[in-house]
């Protein structure tokens, strides 16, 4: 799938009230967030039973029902500031936006993930795979704002995802977040993320703005190849040059 686009700006925040929690980790990363509208039946099939799709209602990714997060993890420490086993890592995570109406709960649901570090699989959400995850980022020597970025994911089951784009890296906008993240493997399990991030909108179809010159996305395998075909609509691309969070268990 190839999308030609031309600047945008916004952030996505999922809020929740404070409650008794256990701090388990602190993470520092930079990220590439790819928001999609997938065919409803395909996206719905990835959610837990009794959950329904809830596309994002507004912002630069309005209408998106899925998110692919490409992650370059710089550090990961536990609550005592001791490095986790996969202290540095590269990951790709597939998220579907859903809601359990009966329980009155909803938000991002992690339905699959791929980790370059074997120690991070199957991970807290129980559905990460050991994979080869690589990325490259180049900045033009004459103009440090011109960026070319590429990612590649491949696992032993034949699943793969390849992303390439070029965009202008202008000043990032600060955004804080406070959100619940659910597991597609066990919808009764969730974690709470609190932190802040810098947001650069490289592309936003709803806002009709963006600095990305070209975005190329190709999926392979029984799941990713079927999901990211000509029926998948790219809605927005957000680059997060910094992403810092504290993770809590309820």
N, C-alpha and C positions, 0 to 999 in steps of 0.2 A: 504494500500500500504506500503510495507516495502522496504527500500533501504539500502544495506550494502555498506559502503564506507570507504575509509581510509583517506593534508594541502594545503592550498591555500591562495591566497591573491590578493585583488584588491578592487576597489571602483567603484560606478556608479554615474556619475555626469551629470545632464542635465543643460546646461547653457543657459542664456538668457541675453539680454542687460538691463542695468539699465534704469528706467523710473520713472515718477511721481507715487508715491504709498502712501498708508495709512497703517501704522503699527498698527496691531490689537492685536497681542499676542506674548508671548515668551513661548516656551515649552521646558521642560527638561524631557527626557525619556530614558529608555533602550529598545531595540527592538530585535526581532528575525524576519529576513526576509527570507521567503520561496519562491523561484522562481520556476515556473512550465512552462512546455509546455503543454497546454490544446489542445484538438481537435479543429481545426480551426473553425468549424461551431459553437461549443459551446461557444468559446471565443468571436467570432464575434457577436453572438446574445446578448451579454452583453453590447456591445458598443452602443453609440447613433447612430441614423440613419445617413448615409453618412460618418461615420467614418470607417476606415479599420485597421486591425491589423498591428502592426509594431514591430515584435519581436526584442529583444535587439541584436545589431549587434556584440558585443564583450564583453570581460571581463569574469569574473567567471560565469556569468549567460547568456552567449551568447546563443541565440535561444529561450530564455524564452519569452512567451507572456503574462504571468500572475504573480502576486506577492501577497502573503498573508503576511501581516505585523501584528505580535503579539506585542502589546505595553503595557509596564508598565510605565505609566505616573507618574512622581515624582512631577512635579509642572507645573502649567499653570497660567500665569498672563496676564492681559491686558496691553495696551500700557502705562498705568500709574503705572504699577507694582502692581496692585491690583489683588488678587486671583480671578480666574474665578470660576463659580459655581461648575464645575467639576474639581477642582484644582488637585486632585489626582484621577487616574482612570486606568482601564485596558480596552483595546480595541483590536478588531481584524478588519482588513480592507482588502477588496479584491480589487485589482487594475488590470486593463487590460491595456496593452501598445497599444495605438492607435494613429491615425492621421486623421485629417480633411484636406484632400488634397486641397479641394477647397478654404479653408480659410488659408492654409499654416500654420496650427497650429497642434501641436501634443505633446504627452508625456504620463505620467501616468494618467489614468482615474479611479477615485474612483467609483466603481459600486455598492458597498455594504459595510456596516460596522456594527459592533456590539459593544455596549458600556455597561460596567458594571454599570456606573452611568447614571441614567435615564435622568439627566439634559443635557447630551451630545448627546441625540437623539432627532430629526433626524440629528442634527449637521449642520455644514456649507455647506456640500455637499448635504444635503436633503435626504439622504438614509441610515442613521444609525438606527439600531433597539436597543431597550432596551433589554439587555440579561444578563445572568450570565457568566462572564468571569473570570476564575481563572487560576493561574499559581503557580508553585513551582520550585525552583532552589536549588539544593544541590551541595555542593563542598566537595570533599573527605578531611577528616581531615589530612591525611598524605601527601596529595599532592593537594595544592589549585588550581592547573590548571585543575584537573579532575572535570568536571561539568556534572550533570544530570539535565535536564529541561523538564517540562511537562506543557502543556496548555490545557484548555478545554473551549469551547464556546457552549452555549445552549440558544436558545430563545423560546418564547411561541409558535412559528409557527412550531416547530420541527426541525429547522435548527441547526446543530451542527458541530463542528470541534474539533478534538482531536489530539494533537501533542506531541510526546515524542522523546527525543534524548539524547545522551551522546557524549561529545566532550572534547578536550583539549583546555583550555582557555589560549592561548599564548598571547604575547603582541599584542595589537591592533594597527592598522595603522591609522594615522590621515588622514581624508579626509574632504574637504569643499564641499558644494553644493549650487547651485543656480538654482531653478527649478520652472516650472509652474505645478500645479496639477489641473486637470479638474474634473468636476462633471459629472458622468454618468446620473444623473437626469436632469441636465440642462447644456449641453455642452458649452453654452455661458458664463457660470460662471467658473472662476478659481481663485485660490489663488497662491501666490508666496512664496516659502520657501527659506530662506537663513540661513545657519548655518554650523555647523561642527559635525562630528561624528567619533567614533572609529570603525574600521571594523576588525572583526575576521572571516575569511572564515572557517567555520566548514566543508563545503563540496562544491566541484565544479566539476561536471561531465565534462564540456568542458575542464578544465585544468587537469583533472585526478588526483586531489589532494584533501586532506581534512583530518581532524582529527576526524571527527564524526565516532563513532563506529556503530551506528545504528540510523536510523530515521524512526519513525512510524507515519503515517498520516492517519486519518480516517474521512471521511465526512459523515454527516447524513442529511436527509431532501430532499425536492424536488429540491433545487438548489445545496447545498453543497454536498449532497450525490451523485448527478449525476455528478458534476464537478470532484470531487476527488475520482474517482474510478480507476480501473486498467488501464484506458486509459490516466490518468494524469501522466506525466513524471516529476519527481523532478529533477531540473537542478542544483540548488545551495541553500545552507543554509548559511546565513551571520548573525552572532551575532554582535549587536551594543551595547557594554557595556555603551556607552554614546551617546546621540543624543540630540543636542541643536539647536533650530531654532527660528528665528523671522519670523512671518507670516505677509504678506502684501496683501492688496487688490489693484488692479490696479486703 
